Amino acid sequence: MASLDLVQSLHGHDDRAWSVKWNPAGTILASCGSDTKIILWMEEGGKWSAKVTLTNAHQRTVRTVAWSPTGTYLASCSFDKTICIWKRDETGAFDSIATLEGHENEVKCVAWSISGEYLASCSRDKTVWIWTCEYDDEYDCLSVLHSHTQDVKKLCWSPSEDILVSCSYDNTIKLFKDDGDDWTCVETLSGHTSTVWSVGFDHSGNRLVSCSDDQTIKIWQRLGGEGDGNFGAQGWQCVCTLGGFHDRTIFDVDWNRKNGAIASAGADDSIKIFEEDLDVRDSLREPSFRLSFSVPRAHSQDVNAVSWNPVRPNLLASCSDDGSIKIWNYTQEAR
């Protein structure tokens, strides 16, 4: 029987906690929140504690944090319209080395490409920006994308190639790619009937999971193989919709790239884990997912984010409006 057991509750934020992200080695958990703090949690003697607190870089809420593929850099974005780049030195200390400006409103998300060459940001100003570091930690904006018609909520990059995905208050998901001259929107995925809050790839980069204010989770399948250039009309399609599990807005989803489990969290204060049922496929070979486990009162208020540890796939982190960070241990059902 599957289970999701609380390992530890972490307290360090003075207000709501917005985002949690593991570093690539799975040894540091970064969290951020409305108190403008970024806290780095590390494990020692089987217990997690706050080892580093980064302050004074942002003047308002820090909405999201993101690690570079090497774990050397940490990006943070804020309602103060800026993005801060932090660099880890040989001693393990983090220093602010750059502040990126240009967005006209709150910056909602930042994300590094798998190659480490690009950093993407999105904002309430409806734009997606692509940044690159040329040399000596100097960042330049390569492209400003105006494809969305409303607030852009979340970004993620493919784990296998430099393809960017965004989701928005305009109910859509968009895919972007460098066509050689500039970054362009190569596909728009429609199907959600309200704000799309989060999106994430599986391990292959050929499937996406999204969640929405419409209280559904959707699985999207890429038609054709990886790197075959099959973008444009009908390049992706929705192959599964999960509804009736959350009874309020679903704020975040994360697809475990080691064991395939999908975690979701939302305004109903719950965390739910879904597993693909590999023994059940319909005549169209569309996948089937089932609810594996649910924690109805995972936090005392809205659960804003969930994040699977990339190295220890049983560990899940969550954060909430209640200000707490929680680390959970997921046990899959024996097969």
Disulfide bonds with the S-S distance in Angstrom:
none
